[in-house]
Amino acid sequence: MKSLAFVLLLFFNLSGINSQQEAFECTPQVARMQALTFCQFVNQSAADKDVSRVKVIPTMFQGQYLQSSSVTAVQFAACNFDHIPAVIYKNFGPIRWIRVHYSTLKSINSDDFKSATDLKKIEITDTKIAKISAKAFSSAKNLEELSITGSEIGSFSPDAFDDLENLKTVNLKGNKYSQGAPTFNNPVVNVIFS
């Protein structure tokens, strides 16, 4: 029996079949204008990568290594995944900004921002979002700016934007709503639809 297990293990290793997927990879960078250190994920797929792990590739900036704990913003560009990976809140410093563009993001659920207590800005552009769930952003208590543009939003839960007392601006330009545009209970919010 031990020899059969050894033969199978050898076969999988030689044939390149690996049961362990690689982690999402990013290299920290500095955005001086916004005073942010961000990690950018480009052309990565949840089908090929383990979305529960992040591999940060070390880099130098002005003589200092940028570490995962210094990352305060995350950007997903041309990525293939259904929802925002929760691992970003575990591996980085307090995330203040999330940007998703040209990706296959399909929905926004309440779990996507469950640990996003320091989040100030969300920017989502040109995605395939079909649904924004109930209380989708309620854990992001410090959210000030929300921009979801150029997407095909099918439906908003009526309370998707509840509990956001610090929200100042919502930009929903260029969306195709199949079930009508959302409503906002907070009169302070500046909402842009077109």
C-alpha positions as CSV (number, residue, x, y, z in Angstrom):
1,M,0.0,0.0,0.0
2,K,2.9,2.4,0.8
3,S,4.4,1.8,-2.6
4,L,1.1,2.6,-4.3
5,A,0.9,5.9,-2.4
6,F,4.5,6.7,-3.4
7,V,3.8,6.0,-7.0
8,L,0.7,8.2,-7.0
9,L,2.6,11.0,-5.3
10,L,5.5,10.7,-7.8
11,F,3.0,10.7,-10.7
12,F,1.3,13.9,-9.5
13,N,4.6,15.7,-8.9
14,L,6.0,14.7,-12.3
15,S,2.9,15.4,-14.3
16,G,2.7,18.9,-12.8
17,I,-0.7,18.3,-11.1
18,N,-0.6,20.3,-7.8
19,S,-3.5,20.1,-5.4
20,Q,-2.2,23.4,-3.7
21,Q,-3.1,26.5,-5.7
22,E,-0.8,29.5,-5.6
23,A,-1.8,32.5,-3.5
24,F,-2.9,35.8,-5.0
25,E,0.2,37.9,-5.6
26,C,0.9,41.6,-5.3
27,T,3.7,44.1,-5.1
28,P,3.3,47.0,-2.7
29,Q,3.6,50.4,-4.4
30,V,3.3,54.0,-3.2
31,A,0.7,56.5,-4.5
32,R,2.2,59.8,-3.4
33,M,-0.8,61.9,-4.4
34,Q,-3.2,60.0,-2.1
35,A,-0.5,59.2,0.5
36,L,-1.3,55.5,0.2
37,T,0.7,52.3,0.0
38,F,-1.3,49.9,-2.2
39,C,-1.1,46.4,-3.5
40,Q,-2.3,45.8,-7.0
41,F,-3.6,42.5,-8.2
42,V,-3.6,42.3,-12.0
43,N,-5.0,39.5,-14.3
44,Q,-5.6,37.1,-11.4
45,S,-8.3,34.5,-11.3
46,A,-10.1,32.8,-8.5
47,A,-10.1,29.6,-10.6
48,D,-6.3,29.6,-10.7
49,K,-5.4,31.2,-7.4
50,D,-6.2,30.5,-3.7
51,V,-8.2,33.6,-2.7
52,S,-7.8,32.7,1.0
53,R,-4.0,33.5,0.8
54,V,-2.0,36.6,-0.4
55,K,1.7,36.5,-1.3
56,V,3.3,40.0,-1.0
57,I,6.3,40.4,-3.2
58,P,8.8,42.6,-1.2
59,T,9.8,45.9,-2.8
60,M,12.0,48.9,-1.9
61,F,10.8,52.5,-1.8
62,Q,13.2,55.3,-0.8
63,G,15.5,52.8,1.0
64,Q,12.8,51.0,3.0
65,Y,11.1,47.7,2.4
66,L,7.3,48.1,1.9
67,Q,5.7,45.4,4.0
68,S,2.2,44.0,3.9
69,S,1.3,45.8,7.2
70,S,2.0,49.2,5.5
71,V,-0.6,48.5,2.7
72,T,-3.7,50.8,3.1
73,A,-5.2,50.4,-0.3
74,V,-6.0,47.4,-2.6
75,Q,-6.6,47.5,-6.3
76,F,-8.0,44.6,-8.5
77,A,-7.5,45.1,-12.2
78,A,-8.8,42.7,-14.8
79,C,-9.3,40.0,-12.2
80,N,-11.7,37.1,-12.4
81,F,-13.6,36.5,-9.1
82,D,-17.2,36.6,-7.9
83,H,-16.7,38.7,-4.8
84,I,-14.0,40.7,-3.0
85,P,-11.6,38.3,-1.2
86,A,-11.8,38.7,2.6
87,V,-8.2,37.8,3.0
88,I,-7.1,41.4,2.2
89,Y,-8.3,42.6,5.6
90,K,-6.2,39.9,7.3
91,N,-2.9,40.4,5.5
92,F,-2.7,44.1,5.2
93,G,-2.8,47.2,7.5
94,P,-6.1,49.0,7.9
95,I,-7.5,49.2,4.4
96,R,-8.8,52.7,3.6
97,W,-9.4,52.3,-0.2
98,I,-10.5,49.5,-2.4
99,R,-10.6,49.8,-6.2
100,V,-11.9,47.2,-8.6
101,H,-12.0,47.7,-12.3
102,Y,-12.4,45.7,-15.5
103,S,-13.1,42.6,-13.4
104,T,-15.7,39.9,-13.3
105,L,-17.0,40.9,-9.8
106,K,-20.6,39.6,-9.8
107,S,-22.1,40.6,-6.5
108,I,-21.5,42.7,-3.4
109,N,-22.5,40.9,-0.2
110,S,-22.4,41.9,3.4
111,D,-19.4,39.6,4.0
112,D,-17.3,41.4,1.5
113,F,-16.8,44.4,3.8
114,K,-17.3,42.6,7.2
115,S,-13.8,43.6,8.4
116,A,-13.6,47.0,6.6
117,T,-14.0,49.2,9.6
118,D,-11.3,51.7,8.4
119,L,-12.5,51.8,4.7
120,K,-13.1,55.4,3.5
121,K,-13.4,54.9,-0.3
122,I,-14.7,52.1,-2.6
123,E,-14.3,52.5,-6.4
124,I,-15.8,49.9,-8.7
125,T,-15.7,50.4,-12.4
126,D,-16.7,48.3,-15.4
127,T,-17.7,45.0,-13.7
128,K,-20.5,42.5,-14.1
129,I,-22.2,43.2,-10.7
130,A,-25.7,41.7,-10.9
131,K,-26.7,42.2,-7.3
132,I,-26.0,44.4,-4.2
133,S,-27.2,42.5,-1.1
134,A,-28.9,43.7,2.0
135,K,-26.7,45.8,4.2
136,A,-23.8,45.2,1.8
137,F,-21.7,48.1,3.2
138,S,-23.0,48.3,6.7
139,S,-19.7,47.1,8.3
140,A,-17.8,49.9,6.5
141,K,-19.0,52.5,9.1
142,N,-16.3,55.0,8.1
143,L,-17.1,54.9,4.3
144,E,-17.2,58.4,2.9
145,E,-17.1,57.8,-0.9
146,L,-18.7,55.0,-2.9
147,S,-18.4,54.8,-6.7
148,I,-19.9,52.0,-8.8
149,T,-19.8,53.1,-12.4
150,G,-20.2,51.3,-15.8
151,S,-21.6,48.2,-14.4
152,E,-24.8,46.1,-15.1
153,I,-26.4,46.2,-11.7
154,G,-29.5,44.1,-11.7
155,S,-30.8,44.8,-8.3
156,F,-30.2,46.7,-5.1
157,S,-31.5,45.6,-1.8
158,P,-33.6,48.4,-0.3
159,D,-31.3,48.6,2.7
160,A,-27.9,48.1,0.9
161,F,-26.7,51.6,1.9
162,D,-28.2,51.7,5.4
163,D,-26.0,52.4,8.5
164,L,-23.5,54.5,6.6
165,E,-23.6,57.7,8.6
166,N,-20.3,59.1,7.2
167,L,-21.2,58.5,3.5
168,K,-21.0,61.8,1.6
169,T,-20.9,60.9,-2.1
170,V,-22.3,58.0,-4.1
171,N,-21.5,57.9,-7.8
172,L,-23.7,55.5,-9.8
173,K,-23.1,56.8,-13.3
174,G,-23.3,54.6,-16.4
175,N,-25.1,51.7,-14.8
176,K,-27.9,49.7,-16.3
177,Y,-30.6,49.0,-13.7
178,S,-33.0,46.2,-14.4
179,Q,-35.0,46.8,-11.2
180,G,-34.7,50.5,-10.7
181,A,-32.2,52.8,-9.0
182,P,-31.6,52.6,-5.2
183,T,-32.9,55.1,-2.7
184,F,-31.0,56.7,0.2
185,N,-32.2,57.5,3.6
186,N,-29.4,59.9,4.5
187,P,-30.2,63.4,3.1
188,V,-26.5,64.5,3.4
189,V,-25.4,62.1,0.7
190,N,-24.7,63.5,-2.7
191,V,-25.9,60.9,-5.2
192,I,-24.8,61.1,-8.9
193,F,-26.8,59.0,-11.3
194,S,-25.9,60.4,-14.7
